[in-house]
Amino acid sequence: MTTCSLSTRNLLLTSFLAVSLVCSANAADKNKAWTDSAVAAAEDPDFLIQGEYGSLEQGAAYAAQVVALGDGKFDAYFLEGGLPGLGWTREKSRTHVGGELIDGKVEFKGKELHAVLANGRITGSFGPVTLDLPKVERKSPTLGMAPPEGAIVLFDGTSAEGWKKGKIVDGLLAATGTTSEKTFADCTIHLEFLTPYKPHARGQGRGNSGVYYGGRWETQVLDSFGLEGKMNETGGIYSIAAPSLNMCFPPLTWQTYDVDLTWAKFDENGERKSWPRITVKLNGVVVHEDQELNKTHTTAAPVKGEFDEKGGPIFLQNHGNPVFYRNIWVLPR
């Protein structure tokens, strides 16, 4: 049996603890979620690189969306026809390439593609097309929209009254699994949401929440910037339909849902004769038009089972991420 002195054992223990602390610190860094853009920009240079590059005009040859993956690594998606909502559609090409930050530049190489991101601009070529794509920042045209006459204000930053389990953080409504006290049937809904910056997270772990209408049908909230646009990503109606377009903006950008909900129809005996229907605008662009909600609830809904003509609440899902909401109002119809 091998033995060692007390001093040697202490040295080994000290070394083990030091390594453990470094590993724990690295793990904590990789799990970090920034909720303030100024802090994110100061602490992580990747944050200022991530974003949209191209033109704010319709009909560009190409645009790009650059997604931070942590530790100076990025995914870039080069979109034929311009940014989503400004020319790119699912029928046009979407070319994915990876890159890494080295000496202040990120180089992207693919078949017929060679581009460099530096100083807030992507330059290079894609086949015969010359690329010169400045970084741009978009805002939803309905951001800050005031409630119209007759609307019911559910949250204006002053109080969480009217919300079960409601919690205000710096004037914002946190995604705590909170449910509106009031219920609604036919209505128009406006709300604004903010997902955190979590560059090391992936998939459903990246800024996850959701808005449930009638407490039953969810439009997903997720940092799905740059992704394909599936039914479990922002703009999707979970387990029912993918959005026609991925209009998700980068994390720490305020985004908007504007929703027209038409409740189910019932006969004189209270029997349901049709399913509810929904039209959804994400950041001002229609991503679902008169979509049938053809089940009694979607995944993780707090309200399940058959329903009547009375409507239901608004529910903001808690999925373990620091997602925030503001400017929530409902106009009954």
ZADRENGU-92972 format. One record per residue (C-alpha): residue number from 1; residue in one letter; y, z, x. Coordinates in Angstrom, 2 decimals. Layout:
N
+-----+---+---------+---------+---------+
!   k ! r !      yy !      zz !      xx !
+-----+---+---------+---------+---------+
! NUM ! A !       Y !       Z !       X !
...
+-----+---+---------+---------+---------+
This chain:
333
+-----+---+---------+---------+---------+
!   k ! r !      yy !      zz !      xx !
+-----+---+---------+---------+---------+
!   1 ! M !    0.00 !    0.00 !    0.00 !
!   2 ! T !    3.45 !   -0.95 !    1.32 !
!   3 ! T !    6.07 !    1.79 !    1.42 !
!   4 ! C !    9.77 !    1.71 !    2.15 !
!   5 ! S !   12.41 !    4.27 !    2.95 !
!   6 ! L !   14.79 !    5.75 !    0.40 !
!   7 ! S !   17.71 !    3.88 !    1.98 !
!   8 ! T !   15.80 !    0.60 !    1.77 !
!   9 ! R !   14.92 !    1.23 !   -1.88 !
!  10 ! N !   18.57 !    2.02 !   -2.61 !
!  11 ! L !   19.65 !   -1.20 !   -0.90 !
!  12 ! L !   17.13 !   -3.21 !   -2.92 !
!  13 ! L !   18.23 !   -1.50 !   -6.14 !
!  14 ! T !   21.90 !   -2.18 !   -5.34 !
!  15 ! S !   21.15 !   -5.85 !   -4.65 !
!  16 ! F !   19.15 !   -6.14 !   -7.87 !
!  17 ! L !   21.97 !   -4.58 !   -9.91 !
!  18 ! A !   24.55 !   -6.87 !   -8.30 !
!  19 ! V !   22.50 !   -9.97 !   -9.15 !
!  20 ! S !   21.95 !   -8.67 !  -12.68 !
!  21 ! L !   25.68 !   -8.13 !  -13.17 !
!  22 ! V !   26.46 !  -11.65 !  -11.93 !
!  23 ! C !   23.84 !  -13.14 !  -14.27 !
!  24 ! S !   25.18 !  -11.10 !  -17.19 !
!  25 ! A !   28.74 !  -12.20 !  -16.41 !
!  26 ! N !   27.66 !  -15.85 !  -16.24 !
!  27 ! A !   25.79 !  -15.52 !  -19.54 !
!  28 ! A !   28.84 !  -13.91 !  -21.13 !
!  29 ! D !   31.07 !  -16.74 !  -19.86 !
!  30 ! K !   28.74 !  -19.34 !  -21.33 !
!  31 ! N !   28.84 !  -17.58 !  -24.71 !
!  32 ! K !   32.63 !  -17.27 !  -24.72 !
!  33 ! A !   34.49 !  -18.56 !  -27.77 !
!  34 ! W !   38.22 !  -19.19 !  -27.42 !
!  35 ! T !   40.28 !  -18.88 !  -30.60 !
!  36 ! D !   43.73 !  -19.51 !  -29.08 !
!  37 ! S !   44.59 !  -22.91 !  -27.62 !
!  38 ! A !   47.13 !  -21.54 !  -25.12 !
!  39 ! V !   44.57 !  -19.09 !  -23.72 !
!  40 ! A !   41.86 !  -21.77 !  -23.62 !
!  41 ! A !   44.18 !  -24.14 !  -21.74 !
!  42 ! A !   45.07 !  -21.42 !  -19.22 !
!  43 ! E !   41.48 !  -20.31 !  -18.60 !
!  44 ! D !   39.46 !  -23.52 !  -18.82 !
!  45 ! P !   40.80 !  -26.84 !  -17.44 !
!  46 ! D !   38.14 !  -28.70 !  -19.44 !
!  47 ! F !   39.96 !  -27.81 !  -22.65 !
!  48 ! L !   42.94 !  -30.01 !  -21.78 !
!  49 ! I !   40.65 !  -32.94 !  -20.94 !
!  50 ! Q !   38.66 !  -32.82 !  -24.17 !
!  51 ! G !   40.18 !  -34.79 !  -27.03 !
!  52 ! E !   40.96 !  -38.22 !  -28.44 !
!  53 ! Y !   42.16 !  -41.19 !  -26.38 !
!  54 ! G !   43.55 !  -44.40 !  -27.76 !
!  55 ! S !   46.14 !  -45.60 !  -30.25 !
!  56 ! L !   47.44 !  -44.07 !  -33.45 !
!  57 ! E !   47.79 !  -47.57 !  -34.86 !
!  58 ! Q !   45.14 !  -49.48 !  -36.78 !
!  59 ! G !   43.06 !  -52.19 !  -35.16 !
!  60 ! A !   42.70 !  -51.17 !  -31.51 !
!  61 ! A !   39.94 !  -52.78 !  -29.44 !
!  62 ! Y !   38.54 !  -49.39 !  -28.38 !
!  63 ! A !   39.26 !  -45.67 !  -28.49 !
!  64 ! A !   37.39 !  -42.71 !  -27.02 !
!  65 ! Q !   36.49 !  -39.17 !  -27.97 !
!  66 ! V !   35.77 !  -36.85 !  -25.05 !
!  67 ! V !   33.78 !  -33.65 !  -25.67 !
!  68 ! A !   33.69 !  -30.72 !  -23.22 !
!  69 ! L !   30.21 !  -29.42 !  -22.41 !
!  70 ! G !   31.21 !  -26.66 !  -19.97 !
!  71 ! D !   31.36 !  -26.47 !  -16.17 !
!  72 ! G !   33.34 !  -29.71 !  -15.82 !
!  73 ! K !   30.82 !  -31.86 !  -17.70 !
!  74 ! F !   31.73 !  -34.14 !  -20.60 !
!  75 ! D !   30.32 !  -36.52 !  -23.17 !
!  76 ! A !   32.46 !  -39.53 !  -24.03 !
!  77 ! Y !   32.06 !  -41.78 !  -27.06 !
!  78 ! F !   33.77 !  -45.17 !  -26.83 !
!  79 ! L !   34.46 !  -46.47 !  -30.34 !
!  80 ! E !   34.87 !  -50.12 !  -31.16 !
!  81 ! G !   37.88 !  -50.72 !  -33.41 !
!  82 ! G !   39.76 !  -47.49 !  -32.68 !
!  83 ! L !   39.49 !  -43.85 !  -33.68 !
!  84 ! P !   37.67 !  -42.81 !  -36.88 !
!  85 ! G !   40.04 !  -43.32 !  -39.78 !
!  86 ! L !   42.02 !  -45.85 !  -37.74 !
!  87 ! G !   39.50 !  -48.65 !  -37.39 !
!  88 ! W !   36.09 !  -47.41 !  -36.30 !
!  89 ! T !   33.37 !  -47.43 !  -38.99 !
!  90 ! R !   29.62 !  -46.84 !  -38.86 !
!  91 ! E !   29.09 !  -50.60 !  -38.73 !
!  92 ! K !   30.87 !  -50.82 !  -35.36 !
!  93 ! S !   29.55 !  -49.84 !  -31.93 !
!  94 ! R !   29.67 !  -46.30 !  -30.61 !
!  95 ! T !   28.83 !  -46.08 !  -26.91 !
!  96 ! H !   27.87 !  -42.72 !  -25.37 !
!  97 ! V !   28.30 !  -41.98 !  -21.65 !
!  98 ! G !   28.48 !  -38.75 !  -19.66 !
!  99 ! G !   30.83 !  -37.76 !  -16.87 !
! 100 ! E !   31.78 !  -34.88 !  -14.59 !
! 101 ! L !   35.14 !  -33.59 !  -13.36 !
! 102 ! I !   35.38 !  -34.23 !   -9.61 !
! 103 ! D !   38.65 !  -34.06 !   -7.65 !
! 104 ! G !   40.72 !  -34.12 !  -10.84 !
! 105 ! K !   39.00 !  -37.20 !  -12.31 !
! 106 ! V !   36.13 !  -37.88 !  -14.71 !
! 107 ! E !   34.30 !  -41.15 !  -14.19 !
! 108 ! F !   32.34 !  -42.81 !  -17.01 !
! 109 ! K !   29.83 !  -45.55 !  -16.23 !
! 110 ! G !   27.61 !  -47.47 !  -18.59 !
! 111 ! K !   26.40 !  -50.97 !  -19.29 !
! 112 ! E !   29.53 !  -53.14 !  -19.00 !
! 113 ! L !   31.64 !  -49.95 !  -19.01 !
! 114 ! H !   33.52 !  -48.44 !  -16.09 !
! 115 ! A !   36.35 !  -46.06 !  -16.86 !
! 116 ! V !   38.17 !  -43.15 !  -15.23 !
! 117 ! L !   39.91 !  -40.28 !  -17.02 !
! 118 ! A !   42.79 !  -38.83 !  -15.02 !
! 119 ! N !   46.26 !  -37.46 !  -15.80 !
! 120 ! G !   45.71 !  -37.61 !  -19.55 !
! 121 ! R !   44.65 !  -41.26 !  -19.65 !
! 122 ! I !   41.46 !  -43.32 !  -19.61 !
! 123 ! T !   41.71 !  -46.59 !  -17.69 !
! 124 ! G !   39.10 !  -49.17 !  -16.79 !
! 125 ! S !   37.18 !  -51.93 !  -18.51 !
! 126 ! F !   34.52 !  -52.43 !  -21.16 !
! 127 ! G !   33.10 !  -55.89 !  -20.65 !
! 128 ! P !   36.06 !  -58.29 !  -20.87 !
! 129 ! V !   38.29 !  -55.65 !  -22.50 !
! 130 ! T !   40.79 !  -53.75 !  -20.34 !
! 131 ! L !   41.02 !  -50.06 !  -21.27 !
! 132 ! D !   44.27 !  -48.13 !  -21.15 !
! 133 ! L !   43.84 !  -45.19 !  -23.52 !
! 134 ! P !   46.38 !  -42.34 !  -23.49 !
! 135 ! K !   45.44 !  -38.98 !  -24.90 !
! 136 ! V !   46.62 !  -38.53 !  -28.50 !
! 137 ! E !   46.67 !  -35.60 !  -30.92 !
! 138 ! R !   46.30 !  -36.15 !  -34.63 !
! 139 ! K !   47.25 !  -33.91 !  -37.53 !
! 140 ! S !   45.93 !  -34.06 !  -41.05 !
! 141 ! P !   48.53 !  -35.53 !  -43.43 !
! 142 ! T !   47.79 !  -32.68 !  -45.87 !
! 143 ! L !   48.24 !  -29.91 !  -43.29 !
! 144 ! G !   50.54 !  -27.23 !  -44.70 !
! 145 ! M !   50.51 !  -28.77 !  -48.18 !
! 146 ! A !   52.23 !  -26.43 !  -50.63 !
! 147 ! P !   50.41 !  -25.46 !  -53.81 !
! 148 ! P !   51.59 !  -27.57 !  -56.78 !
! 149 ! E !   52.81 !  -26.12 !  -60.05 !
! 150 ! G !   49.95 !  -24.42 !  -61.88 !
! 151 ! A !   47.87 !  -23.84 !  -58.75 !
! 152 ! I !   46.22 !  -20.49 !  -58.05 !
! 153 ! V !   46.91 !  -19.31 !  -54.50 !
! 154 ! L !   43.80 !  -17.67 !  -53.08 !
! 155 ! F !   45.16 !  -17.01 !  -49.58 !
! 156 ! D !   48.64 !  -17.36 !  -48.11 !
! 157 ! G !   48.28 !  -15.08 !  -45.08 !
! 158 ! T !   49.71 !  -11.95 !  -46.66 !
! 159 ! S !   46.69 !  -10.34 !  -48.29 !
! 160 ! A !   42.92 !  -10.63 !  -48.58 !
! 161 ! E !   43.03 !   -9.22 !  -52.11 !
! 162 ! G !   41.09 !  -11.46 !  -54.39 !
! 163 ! W !   38.33 !  -11.89 !  -51.82 !
! 164 ! K !   35.16 !   -9.82 !  -51.70 !
! 165 ! K !   34.58 !   -8.78 !  -48.06 !
! 166 ! G !   37.86 !  -10.49 !  -47.16 !
! 167 ! K !   39.29 !   -9.74 !  -43.70 !
! 168 ! I !   42.63 !  -10.83 !  -42.24 !
! 169 ! V !   42.96 !  -11.43 !  -38.49 !
! 170 ! D !   46.46 !  -12.30 !  -37.28 !
! 171 ! G !   47.40 !  -13.65 !  -40.69 !
! 172 ! L !   44.25 !  -15.74 !  -41.06 !
! 173 ! L !   41.23 !  -15.27 !  -43.31 !
! 174 ! A !   38.12 !  -14.75 !  -41.20 !
! 175 ! A !   34.79 !  -16.36 !  -42.07 !
! 176 ! T !   33.10 !  -13.09 !  -43.00 !
! 177 ! G !   30.90 !  -14.33 !  -45.83 !
! 178 ! T !   33.75 !  -13.73 !  -48.23 !
! 179 ! T !   33.77 !  -14.78 !  -51.90 !
! 180 ! S !   36.75 !  -15.39 !  -54.17 !
! 181 ! E !   37.04 !  -13.03 !  -57.12 !
! 182 ! K !   38.17 !  -15.91 !  -59.32 !
! 183 ! T !   35.81 !  -18.65 !  -60.47 !
! 184 ! F !   36.53 !  -22.32 !  -61.12 !
! 185 ! A !   34.98 !  -25.31 !  -62.86 !
! 186 ! D !   36.93 !  -28.62 !  -62.84 !
! 187 ! C !   39.53 !  -28.22 !  -60.09 !
! 188 ! T !   41.26 !  -29.50 !  -56.97 !
! 189 ! I !   40.89 !  -27.33 !  -53.86 !
! 190 ! H !   42.93 !  -27.33 !  -50.66 !
! 191 ! L !   42.12 !  -25.26 !  -47.59 !
! 192 ! E !   42.69 !  -25.36 !  -43.85 !
! 193 ! F !   40.20 !  -24.27 !  -41.19 !
! 194 ! L !   40.03 !  -23.73 !  -37.44 !
! 195 ! T !   36.86 !  -23.84 !  -35.32 !
! 196 ! P !   36.72 !  -22.08 !  -31.92 !
! 197 ! Y !   36.36 !  -23.76 !  -28.52 !
! 198 ! K !   32.80 !  -23.06 !  -27.31 !
! 199 ! P !   32.08 !  -25.66 !  -24.63 !
! 200 ! H !   28.68 !  -24.28 !  -23.62 !
! 201 ! A !   27.39 !  -24.09 !  -27.19 !
! 202 ! R !   25.47 !  -26.90 !  -28.82 !
! 203 ! G !   24.66 !  -28.06 !  -32.33 !
! 204 ! Q !   24.84 !  -25.46 !  -35.09 !
! 205 ! G !   25.94 !  -22.77 !  -32.62 !
! 206 ! R !   29.29 !  -24.45 !  -32.06 !
! 207 ! G !   31.84 !  -23.03 !  -34.49 !
! 208 ! N !   29.63 !  -22.82 !  -37.58 !
! 209 ! S !   30.78 !  -21.85 !  -41.08 !
! 210 ! G !   30.92 !  -23.59 !  -44.44 !
! 211 ! V !   32.86 !  -23.82 !  -47.71 !
! 212 ! Y !   30.76 !  -23.40 !  -50.87 !
! 213 ! Y !   32.14 !  -24.69 !  -54.17 !
! 214 ! G !   30.99 !  -22.81 !  -57.22 !
! 215 ! G !   29.30 !  -20.60 !  -54.64 !
! 216 ! R !   26.57 !  -23.27 !  -54.56 !
! 217 ! W !   27.38 !  -26.55 !  -52.78 !
! 218 ! E !   28.53 !  -26.55 !  -49.16 !
! 219 ! T !   30.81 !  -28.79 !  -47.19 !
! 220 ! Q !   29.94 !  -27.91 !  -43.62 !
! 221 ! V !   32.41 !  -26.46 !  -41.13 !
! 222 ! L !   31.38 !  -26.97 !  -37.51 !
! 223 ! D !   32.82 !  -28.13 !  -34.20 !
! 224 ! S !   31.17 !  -31.55 !  -34.57 !
! 225 ! F !   34.00 !  -33.42 !  -32.87 !
! 226 ! G !   32.72 !  -36.68 !  -31.40 !
! 227 ! L !   29.24 !  -36.39 !  -32.90 !
! 228 ! E !   27.41 !  -38.81 !  -35.16 !
! 229 ! G !   28.56 !  -37.32 !  -38.46 !
! 230 ! K !   25.41 !  -35.96 !  -40.11 !
! 231 ! M !   25.08 !  -34.03 !  -43.36 !
! 232 ! N !   24.92 !  -30.74 !  -41.37 !
! 233 ! E !   28.14 !  -31.51 !  -39.48 !
! 234 ! T !   31.76 !  -31.16 !  -40.62 !
! 235 ! G !   32.38 !  -33.40 !  -43.60 !
! 236 ! G !   28.74 !  -33.32 !  -44.64 !
! 237 ! I !   27.51 !  -31.86 !  -47.92 !
! 238 ! Y !   24.67 !  -29.80 !  -46.55 !
! 239 ! S !   21.23 !  -31.08 !  -47.61 !
! 240 ! I !   22.78 !  -33.67 !  -49.94 !
! 241 ! A !   24.83 !  -36.32 !  -48.12 !
! 242 ! A !   26.31 !  -37.22 !  -44.74 !
! 243 ! P !   30.02 !  -38.09 !  -44.62 !
! 244 ! S !   30.92 !  -41.78 !  -44.59 !
! 245 ! L !   32.86 !  -41.08 !  -41.39 !
! 246 ! N !   33.06 !  -38.25 !  -38.86 !
! 247 ! M !   36.71 !  -37.24 !  -39.26 !
! 248 ! C !   36.29 !  -33.93 !  -37.42 !
! 249 ! F !   39.14 !  -33.20 !  -34.99 !
! 250 ! P !   38.71 !  -31.30 !  -31.67 !
! 251 ! P !   38.20 !  -27.51 !  -31.77 !
! 252 ! L !   41.29 !  -25.29 !  -32.07 !
! 253 ! T !   42.96 !  -28.01 !  -34.16 !
! 254 ! W !   43.83 !  -27.01 !  -37.71 !
! 255 ! Q !   41.91 !  -29.24 !  -40.12 !
! 256 ! T !   41.93 !  -29.74 !  -43.88 !
! 257 ! Y !   39.53 !  -30.11 !  -46.76 !
! 258 ! D !   40.96 !  -31.53 !  -49.99 !
! 259 ! V !   38.32 !  -31.56 !  -52.70 !
! 260 ! D !   38.18 !  -32.71 !  -56.31 !
! 261 ! L !   35.32 !  -30.94 !  -58.08 !
! 262 ! T !   34.13 !  -32.14 !  -61.49 !
! 263 ! W !   31.83 !  -29.58 !  -63.05 !
! 264 ! A !   28.57 !  -30.41 !  -64.80 !
! 265 ! K !   28.65 !  -31.46 !  -68.43 !
! 266 ! F !   26.80 !  -29.51 !  -71.16 !
! 267 ! D !   25.93 !  -30.25 !  -74.78 !
! 268 ! E !   26.69 !  -28.02 !  -77.79 !
! 269 ! N !   23.50 !  -26.06 !  -77.14 !
! 270 ! G !   24.47 !  -25.28 !  -73.56 !
! 271 ! E !   21.98 !  -27.69 !  -72.05 !
! 272 ! R !   23.16 !  -29.39 !  -68.87 !
! 273 ! K !   23.56 !  -33.15 !  -69.40 !
! 274 ! S !   24.86 !  -34.11 !  -65.94 !
! 275 ! W !   25.23 !  -32.77 !  -62.42 !
! 276 ! P !   28.60 !  -31.82 !  -60.90 !
! 277 ! R !   30.38 !  -34.44 !  -58.81 !
! 278 ! I !   32.70 !  -34.09 !  -55.83 !
! 279 ! T !   35.24 !  -36.17 !  -53.90 !
! 280 ! V !   35.99 !  -34.84 !  -50.42 !
! 281 ! K !   38.84 !  -35.66 !  -48.06 !
! 282 ! L !   38.48 !  -34.39 !  -44.49 !
! 283 ! N !   41.78 !  -34.50 !  -42.60 !
! 284 ! G !   43.20 !  -36.79 !  -45.26 !
! 285 ! V !   40.39 !  -39.38 !  -45.23 !
! 286 ! V !   37.84 !  -39.73 !  -48.05 !
! 287 ! V !   34.38 !  -38.98 !  -46.66 !
! 288 ! H !   32.62 !  -38.56 !  -50.04 !
! 289 ! E !   33.72 !  -40.34 !  -53.21 !
! 290 ! D !   32.44 !  -39.06 !  -56.55 !
! 291 ! Q !   29.27 !  -37.76 !  -54.90 !
! 292 ! E !   26.70 !  -36.27 !  -57.29 !
! 293 ! L !   25.66 !  -32.70 !  -56.44 !
! 294 ! N !   22.11 !  -33.21 !  -57.59 !
! 295 ! K !   20.61 !  -29.77 !  -57.03 !
! 296 ! T !   21.46 !  -26.28 !  -58.23 !
! 297 ! H !   22.57 !  -25.15 !  -54.76 !
! 298 ! T !   22.50 !  -26.13 !  -51.10 !
! 299 ! T !   21.00 !  -24.19 !  -48.19 !
! 300 ! A !   22.18 !  -20.55 !  -47.76 !
! 301 ! A !   24.25 !  -20.61 !  -50.96 !
! 302 ! P !   25.06 !  -17.10 !  -52.25 !
! 303 ! V !   24.70 !  -18.29 !  -55.87 !
! 304 ! K !   21.41 !  -19.89 !  -56.86 !
! 305 ! G !   19.45 !  -20.94 !  -59.93 !
! 306 ! E !   20.53 !  -22.70 !  -63.10 !
! 307 ! F !   24.19 !  -22.49 !  -64.13 !
! 308 ! D !   26.46 !  -22.93 !  -67.14 !
! 309 ! E !   29.88 !  -24.41 !  -67.90 !
! 310 ! K !   31.85 !  -21.41 !  -66.61 !
! 311 ! G !   32.09 !  -22.54 !  -62.98 !
! 312 ! G !   31.80 !  -20.40 !  -59.88 !
! 313 ! P !   33.66 !  -18.91 !  -56.88 !
! 314 ! I !   34.70 !  -20.23 !  -53.49 !
! 315 ! F !   32.54 !  -18.82 !  -50.69 !
! 316 ! L !   33.37 !  -18.96 !  -46.95 !
! 317 ! Q !   30.18 !  -18.61 !  -44.94 !
! 318 ! N !   29.70 !  -16.22 !  -42.02 !
! 319 ! H !   27.47 !  -17.90 !  -39.42 !
! 320 ! G !   28.28 !  -15.62 !  -36.47 !
! 321 ! N !   31.22 !  -17.69 !  -35.21 !
! 322 ! P !   34.96 !  -16.89 !  -35.14 !
! 323 ! V !   36.07 !  -19.50 !  -37.68 !
! 324 ! F !   39.32 !  -18.97 !  -39.60 !
! 325 ! Y !   40.94 !  -20.24 !  -42.80 !
! 326 ! R !   44.47 !  -20.42 !  -44.20 !
! 327 ! N !   46.54 !  -21.97 !  -47.01 !
! 328 ! I !   43.84 !  -21.86 !  -49.68 !
! 329 ! W !   44.78 !  -22.82 !  -53.21 !
! 330 ! V !   43.03 !  -24.19 !  -56.30 !
! 331 ! L !   44.50 !  -26.29 !  -59.09 !
! 332 ! P !   42.32 !  -26.00 !  -62.23 !
! 333 ! R !   41.96 !  -29.19 !  -64.26 !
+-----+---+---------+---------+---------+
